[in-house]
Amino acid sequence: MTRMERGKPAGVATAGPVEKLDLPTRLRRNRKALWSRNLVREHAVTVNDLIWPLFLMDRQESRWPVEHMPGVDRINIDEACREAERAARLGIPAIAPFTYIERDLRDPVGSEAVNENNLMCRAVRAIKKAVPEIGIITDSALDPYTSHGHDGLLTDDGRILNDPTVSILCRQSVALAEAGADVIAPSDMMDGRIGAIRRALDANNLEDVQILSYAAKYASGFYGPFRDAIGTNQTLIGDKRTYQMDPGNGDEAIREAALDLEEGADMIMVKPGMPYLDIARRLKETFQVPTFAYQVSGEYAMLVAAGRNGWLDLDRVMMESLLSFKRAGCDGVLTYFAPVVAERLQTAS
Ligand code: PBG
């Protein structure tokens, strides 16, 4: 007789004689106590899995809240240095800054993107000086800098020009790397940009700078709060479906990643995260290279909103959502929860 059967069922009368099942395998045995669950667990989130996306701005005030991402602010360079210090203290390996560029600095061709004294380059230099040990991953794309909000050059008849955009991305990437960025993360989805950026970096003696390719980036509704944060939602003309991937496609993600790896990507990323876990799993199984997921702004907003309404236990679903990326095979996650999670992991251990 097992211990479980010996106990009386709480509060209910037994509904007559119970047939003893002849089961050699009872999966519940390993779940019977916390020590056993801890012992058999396959996956865990650690601080080394976290990349923290930050929003930068060029303003006097240190913080300006992002309305649709409670708990997330746009911050100025001084504050970014403090946040980078905090991240390093917590053991977060890398940060991924994005920029809110003032409207008068945006133009149709994104000229400010290649200015070596733009907000991002200045921030990278300041953070590298203040916190040399933290990794800095900078986005390569034109959307913060274009008046129309697209990641590339837009023609009068609404087309996005691939090859001319790639030349600008190369100059942008070299400027970022020269400012001290450790990793260039092209998020624009132009064809051939990984190879071109790799060659441009190498030609400038920047062969140690890594490339994290947004290999499978989908045309997603989940980017809404991010576009508010960097101020492109109001200005975006049309949508990004001629360069970002169709959400109905899976095989195409494999082709995208294969090309990016051939062209020299060191790491690949899937974005958004939770709605595309199947893609993360397929990429990891196909290529066995460092694979990341971006838990994007809309995913963050959903969880925080439900938590604030008392509909979900935020702490719990935050950890559970991150664990799903590990289970899918990801080596790490870009998440706005990074500092909160890192603090939680510290107190838990
Ligand atoms: C733009 C870029 C986007 C995100 C990261 N880089 C938005 C877009 O493609 O419109 C989204 C991140 C998020 O939603 O958290 N190159």
Residues whose N, C-alpha, C, O or C-beta is under 5 A from the ligand:
A	BS01	PBG	A141 D143 D151 S187 F222 Y223 F226 V296 S297 G298
